[in-house]
């Protein structure tokens, strides 16, 4: 079986840690010559906003370990309820991303646009959360489930993130 020609990704999460997988996969696939479509729905729609202020959450993420003092330190769920832990974890992650030279979400988003990745902003989610078109970056088209399904049925790879 040869290389797939089309890939679609449903993007449903809008936190810093969940923003990386869809953008990295989309830009990599586009660089490999695949036609890529990303469908941003529910909390994932926030990744298309002009002004990103992404955070991470340690709650419900027991696998999260941060390199601290030469060790891998786990963030137990119980710690998540303490005030300021989310902000501290976000600051640590952003610092780690910068130190390791990992592209920002804004940079990956720009790369996706330059690579002609089609981005679909879910119209129902925009209506539900009262987003305006001017809240979003330039480039995404508006569409709904039918728009995505039409794309998905023509794609050899379909991912849900």
C-alpha positions as CSV (number, residue, x, y, z in Angstrom):
1,X,0.0,0.0,0.0
2,X,1.4,3.4,-1.0
3,X,1.5,6.6,0.9
4,X,-1.9,8.1,1.8
5,X,-2.8,11.2,-0.1
6,X,-5.2,12.9,2.4
7,X,-5.5,13.2,6.2
8,X,-8.1,14.8,8.4
9,X,-7.8,15.6,12.1
10,X,-10.6,16.5,14.5
11,X,-9.2,18.9,17.1
12,X,-11.2,19.0,20.3
13,X,-8.9,20.2,23.0
14,X,-7.6,23.7,23.6
15,X,-4.9,23.4,26.2
16,X,-1.2,23.9,25.5
17,X,-0.3,20.3,25.8
18,X,-3.1,19.1,23.6
19,X,-2.4,21.8,21.0
20,X,0.9,20.3,19.9
21,X,-0.2,16.8,18.6
22,X,-2.6,18.1,15.9
23,X,-0.4,20.9,14.6
24,X,2.8,18.7,14.6
25,X,1.0,15.9,12.8
26,X,-0.7,18.3,10.3
27,X,2.5,20.2,9.4
28,X,4.5,17.0,9.1
29,X,1.9,15.3,6.9
30,X,1.7,18.4,4.7
31,X,5.5,18.5,4.4
32,X,5.3,14.9,3.3
33,X,2.9,15.8,0.5
34,X,-0.4,14.9,2.1
35,X,-3.5,17.1,1.7
36,X,-4.4,17.9,5.3
37,X,-7.7,19.2,6.8
38,X,-8.1,20.1,10.5
39,X,-11.6,20.4,12.0
40,X,-11.6,22.6,15.1
41,X,-14.6,21.9,17.4
42,X,-15.6,22.5,21.0
43,X,-12.5,23.5,23.1
44,X,-10.2,22.9,20.1
45,X,-11.8,25.9,18.4
46,X,-9.9,28.2,20.8
47,X,-6.7,27.3,19.1
48,X,-7.8,29.4,16.1
49,X,-8.2,32.5,18.2
50,X,-6.0,35.5,17.3
51,X,-4.8,35.9,20.9
52,X,-3.7,32.6,22.4
53,X,-3.1,32.3,26.1
54,X,-2.8,28.6,26.4
55,X,-2.4,26.8,29.7
56,X,-2.0,23.2,30.7
57,X,-3.8,21.3,33.4
58,X,-2.3,18.6,35.6
59,X,-5.8,17.4,36.6
60,X,-6.6,14.1,35.1
61,X,-3.1,13.8,33.6
62,X,-1.2,11.4,35.9
63,X,1.3,10.6,33.2
64,X,2.5,14.2,33.3
65,X,6.1,14.4,34.5
66,X,8.3,17.4,34.3
67,X,12.1,17.4,34.3
68,X,13.0,19.1,37.6
69,X,16.5,19.0,39.2
70,X,17.6,16.2,37.0
71,X,14.6,14.0,37.8
72,X,11.2,13.3,36.3
73,X,8.7,14.7,38.9
74,X,5.1,13.6,38.6
75,X,2.3,16.0,39.2
76,X,-0.3,14.0,41.3
77,X,-4.0,14.9,40.7
78,X,-4.4,16.0,44.3
79,X,-1.9,18.9,43.7
80,X,-4.1,20.3,40.9
81,X,-6.6,21.6,43.4
82,X,-4.1,23.9,45.0
83,X,-4.3,27.6,43.9
84,X,-1.6,28.5,41.4
85,X,-0.5,25.0,40.5
86,X,-2.0,25.3,37.0
87,X,-0.2,28.6,36.4
88,X,3.1,27.2,37.7
89,X,2.8,24.1,35.6
90,X,2.0,26.2,32.5
91,X,5.0,28.5,33.2
92,X,7.3,25.4,33.7
93,X,6.0,23.9,30.4
94,X,6.4,27.1,28.4
95,X,10.0,27.5,29.8
96,X,10.8,23.9,28.9
97,X,9.4,24.4,25.4
98,X,11.5,27.5,24.9
99,X,14.7,25.9,26.4
100,X,14.4,22.9,24.1
101,X,13.8,25.0,21.0
102,X,10.3,23.6,20.3
103,X,8.2,25.8,18.0
104,X,5.3,27.7,19.6
105,X,1.7,26.9,18.8
106,X,1.6,30.2,17.0
107,X,4.6,29.2,14.9
108,X,3.1,25.8,14.1
109,X,-0.2,27.4,13.2
110,X,1.6,29.7,10.8
111,X,3.5,26.8,9.3
112,X,0.2,24.9,8.8
113,X,-1.3,27.9,6.9
114,X,1.8,28.3,4.8
115,X,1.6,24.5,4.0
116,X,-2.0,25.0,2.8
117,X,-3.5,22.9,5.6
118,X,-7.2,23.5,5.4
119,X,-8.6,24.6,8.7
120,X,-12.3,24.4,9.4
121,X,-13.8,26.3,12.3
122,X,-16.9,24.5,13.5
123,X,-19.9,26.9,13.0
124,X,-22.0,25.2,15.7
125,X,-19.2,25.6,18.3
126,X,-18.8,29.2,17.3
127,X,-22.5,29.8,17.8
128,X,-22.5,27.8,21.1
129,X,-19.6,29.7,22.6
130,X,-20.5,33.0,21.0
131,X,-17.2,33.4,19.1
132,X,-17.2,36.0,16.3
133,X,-15.4,35.5,13.0
134,X,-13.1,38.4,13.9
135,X,-12.0,36.5,17.0
136,X,-10.2,34.0,14.8
137,X,-7.0,34.2,12.7
138,X,-7.2,34.6,9.0
139,X,-7.5,31.5,6.9
140,X,-10.0,29.0,8.6
141,X,-13.2,28.4,6.7
142,X,-16.5,27.9,8.6
143,X,-18.2,24.6,8.4
144,X,-20.0,22.0,10.3
145,X,-20.2,18.2,10.8
146,X,-21.3,17.6,7.2
147,X,-18.3,19.6,5.9
148,X,-15.9,17.5,8.0
149,X,-17.6,14.2,7.1
150,X,-17.3,15.0,3.4
151,X,-13.6,15.5,3.9
152,X,-13.2,12.4,6.2
153,X,-14.9,10.1,3.7
154,X,-12.3,11.1,1.1
155,X,-9.3,10.8,3.5
156,X,-7.1,7.7,3.9
157,X,-6.1,8.8,7.5
158,X,-8.6,10.2,10.0
159,X,-7.4,11.2,13.5
160,X,-9.3,12.4,16.6
161,X,-7.3,14.5,19.0
